[in-house]
Amino acid sequence: MSQVLIQNLIRQLNEIQDGSLWFDQYYKEKIGSISDAEAFATPMPRVHSVAEHISHVLEWRKECLLRFKGQRTELMNSADDWKDNVTLSEIGWTNLKNLFYESTITLINALEKKDDTYLETRFLDTEYNFHYLIEGIIQHDLYHLGQIGITIKLLNSK
């Protein structure tokens, strides 16, 4: 049972959350010391808060896990895709961060049980395989990490 690709994907998920020599920034460092007020603040109209970004990434990770199980939702353009700050403040910043961190562990646990041939499997009735899906989640995580960095810079420039 080969897990060369699986272990590489797991390494990337860990590095995005916990840091590496390659990434200058990572989620725990970037959001770890953000206060509740900062997490739910929007620096200007039409720019998402840090909490909104974290929730959005979390929802897409949940969607990825559903697809691993042969299920899916219509997340795109649903209310869950981009929850507003009022909804998210009811969850609380600490709880949202913890759910986000736990989702990394859940993704890794799901991948650890698979081998590299699993990554070649197409999911549902699409042309995409699981390798494409998990790489997309990793790229999505990194994109929003950058967006969070911009949001924090804008908040700090006020």
Secondary structure, DSSP 8 states (H G I E B T S, - for coil): ---HHHHHHHHHHHHHHH--SS-S--HHHHHTT--HHHHH--SSTT---HHHHHHHHHHHHHHHHHHHTT-----TTSTTTT--HHHHHHH-HHHHHHHHHHHHHHHHHHHHT--HHHHTSB-TTSS-BHHHHHHHHHHHHHHHHHHHHHHHHHHHT-
